[in-house]
Amino acid sequence: APAGPRGPAFVGPAFGSDPRHLWVNVRANPNAGLVAAVDEPDELHPRSSLRQMGAFQIGQLDRETGRLMLRTHEHEGAFRPVASPDGRWLVYSTRHDSRQALKLLDLESGEERWLVMDVDRDDHQGGGVRDRDVYPGSAFTPDSKALITAYGGRIRRVEVPTGRVTEIPFSARVEQQ
């Protein structure tokens, strides 16, 4: 739904290990009611002023209460949340000094770290984000030890939390006219 006077728009929803919560990409401007819609920060989940955050952030929506808690505070925005099956990790796309990267959030400790640098660029400045997401999808392995993703024209396995990358060989026969 687009952002409006009542609140933020959600893009790219993803379930984690707890069906009560839905991870969402939140798109809103500071005047769209975002402050009223989110929980107050606590010692484990701090957040910065909206004036210092990008328009896109990752939120955790409580499906029972309707409350939304921002879980990222990225200056250049955060995109495409992917939660691990064991509920410990959250991976999302963001930028670091104009370099697109995947960032890892430890949901138990609140610690963040860069997982992989120089991945494919997000498309949030390309417009049209109302009907699609702005970064390609990824998925955790069932044991939560690796993320399967693609960038640079290759499919890759990224170990969590080390960030060690292994290419997954893939070929296809294609006939195209």
C-alpha positions as CSV (number, residue, x, y, z in Angstrom):
1,A,0.0,0.0,0.0
2,P,1.3,3.5,-0.8
3,A,2.3,5.8,2.0
4,G,-0.4,8.3,2.9
5,P,-1.5,10.6,5.6
6,R,-2.3,7.7,7.9
7,G,1.0,5.8,7.8
8,P,3.8,4.0,6.0
9,A,3.7,1.8,2.9
10,F,4.9,-1.8,3.2
11,V,6.9,-3.5,0.4
12,G,8.5,-7.0,0.2
13,P,6.9,-8.7,3.3
14,A,8.7,-11.8,4.6
15,F,7.9,-14.2,7.4
16,G,10.5,-15.3,9.9
17,S,10.4,-18.2,12.4
18,D,7.5,-16.6,14.3
19,P,4.2,-16.4,12.3
20,R,3.0,-13.6,14.6
21,H,5.6,-11.2,13.1
22,L,6.0,-10.1,9.6
23,W,9.2,-8.4,8.3
24,V,8.5,-5.5,6.0
25,N,10.2,-2.9,4.0
26,V,8.7,0.4,5.3
27,R,8.5,3.3,3.0
28,A,7.3,6.6,4.5
29,N,8.2,10.2,5.0
30,P,8.5,11.6,8.5
31,N,5.1,13.4,8.1
32,A,3.2,10.2,7.2
33,G,2.7,9.1,10.8
34,L,5.7,6.8,11.0
35,V,6.7,8.0,14.4
36,A,3.3,7.2,15.9
37,A,3.2,3.8,14.2
38,V,6.5,2.4,15.6
39,D,7.3,1.2,19.1
40,E,9.7,3.3,21.2
41,P,13.4,2.1,21.0
42,D,14.9,0.2,23.8
43,E,18.4,-0.8,24.8
44,L,18.4,-3.7,22.4
45,H,16.8,-2.0,19.4
46,P,17.8,1.7,19.3
47,R,16.8,3.9,16.4
48,S,18.0,7.3,15.3
49,S,16.0,10.3,14.3
50,L,14.0,10.0,11.1
51,R,15.9,13.0,9.8
52,Q,19.0,10.8,9.8
53,M,17.4,7.7,8.2
54,G,16.7,6.9,4.6
55,A,13.0,6.7,3.5
56,F,13.2,2.9,3.4
57,Q,13.8,0.9,6.6
58,I,13.1,-2.7,7.8
59,G,10.3,-3.0,10.2
60,Q,8.9,-5.9,12.3
61,L,5.1,-5.9,12.1
62,D,3.2,-7.5,15.0
63,R,0.2,-9.1,13.3
64,E,-1.8,-9.3,16.5
65,T,-1.4,-5.8,17.7
66,G,-0.7,-4.0,14.4
67,R,2.3,-2.3,16.0
68,L,5.4,-1.7,13.9
69,M,8.9,-1.6,15.3
70,L,11.7,-0.3,13.1
71,R,14.7,-2.6,13.3
72,T,17.1,-0.7,11.0
73,H,18.3,2.9,11.0
74,E,20.3,3.0,7.7
75,H,21.1,6.5,6.4
76,E,20.8,5.2,2.7
77,G,17.9,2.9,3.4
78,A,17.4,-0.8,4.1
79,F,15.7,-3.2,1.7
80,R,14.5,-6.8,1.3
81,P,14.5,-8.4,4.7
82,V,15.3,-12.1,4.9
83,A,14.9,-13.8,8.3
84,S,16.6,-17.1,9.2
85,P,14.5,-20.1,10.0
86,D,16.0,-20.3,13.5
87,G,15.0,-16.7,14.3
88,R,18.5,-15.5,15.0
89,W,19.5,-13.6,11.9
90,L,18.1,-11.0,9.6
91,V,19.9,-10.1,6.4
92,Y,19.0,-7.0,4.4
93,S,20.4,-4.9,1.6
94,T,21.8,-1.4,2.2
95,R,24.7,0.8,1.0
96,H,28.1,1.6,2.5
97,D,29.8,4.6,0.9
98,S,27.9,4.1,-2.3
99,R,28.7,0.4,-2.3
100,Q,25.7,-2.0,-2.3
101,A,26.0,-4.6,0.5
102,L,24.2,-7.2,2.5
103,K,24.1,-6.5,6.2
104,L,23.6,-9.1,8.9
105,L,21.7,-8.3,12.1
106,D,22.0,-10.7,15.0
107,L,18.4,-10.6,16.4
108,E,19.6,-12.0,19.8
109,S,22.3,-9.5,20.5
110,G,21.3,-6.6,18.3
111,E,24.8,-6.5,16.7
112,E,25.2,-5.7,13.0
113,R,28.0,-6.4,10.6
114,W,28.6,-6.3,6.9
115,L,28.0,-9.7,5.4
116,V,28.9,-9.2,1.7
117,M,30.1,-6.0,-0.1
118,D,29.7,-5.0,-3.7
119,V,26.5,-6.9,-4.5
120,D,24.0,-5.8,-7.2
121,R,22.6,-2.3,-6.8
122,D,19.1,-1.8,-5.4
123,D,16.5,-0.1,-7.6
124,H,14.8,2.2,-5.1
125,Q,15.6,5.2,-7.1
126,G,14.2,3.7,-10.3
127,G,10.6,4.4,-9.3
128,G,7.7,2.0,-9.5
129,V,8.3,0.4,-6.1
130,R,4.6,0.2,-5.2
131,D,4.1,-3.1,-7.1
132,R,7.5,-4.8,-6.7
133,D,10.5,-5.0,-4.4
134,V,13.6,-3.0,-5.0
135,Y,16.2,-5.8,-4.5
136,P,16.4,-9.4,-5.7
137,G,15.2,-12.1,-3.2
138,S,17.4,-14.4,-1.2
139,A,16.7,-17.4,1.1
140,F,18.4,-19.0,4.1
141,T,19.2,-22.7,4.1
142,P,17.0,-24.7,6.4
143,D,19.7,-24.9,9.0
144,S,20.2,-21.1,9.1
145,K,23.9,-21.4,8.4
146,A,24.0,-19.9,4.9
147,L,22.1,-17.4,2.7
148,I,21.5,-18.4,-1.0
149,T,21.6,-15.2,-3.1
150,A,22.6,-14.0,-6.5
151,Y,24.7,-11.1,-7.7
152,G,27.1,-10.4,-10.5
153,G,25.3,-12.8,-12.7
154,R,26.1,-15.8,-10.4
155,I,24.2,-17.8,-7.7
156,R,26.1,-17.8,-4.4
157,R,26.1,-19.4,-1.0
158,V,27.1,-17.0,1.8
159,E,28.0,-18.5,5.1
160,V,26.4,-16.9,8.2
161,P,27.9,-15.2,10.2
162,T,31.3,-15.3,8.5
163,G,30.3,-14.0,5.1
164,R,32.4,-16.6,3.3
165,V,31.1,-16.8,-0.3
166,T,31.0,-19.9,-2.5
167,E,29.7,-19.8,-6.1
168,I,27.0,-22.4,-6.8
169,P,27.6,-23.7,-10.3
170,F,24.7,-23.4,-12.7
171,S,24.1,-23.7,-16.4
172,A,21.0,-23.8,-18.6
173,R,20.3,-24.6,-22.2
174,V,18.3,-21.7,-23.6
175,E,16.8,-21.3,-27.1
176,Q,15.6,-17.8,-27.7
177,Q,14.4,-16.3,-30.9
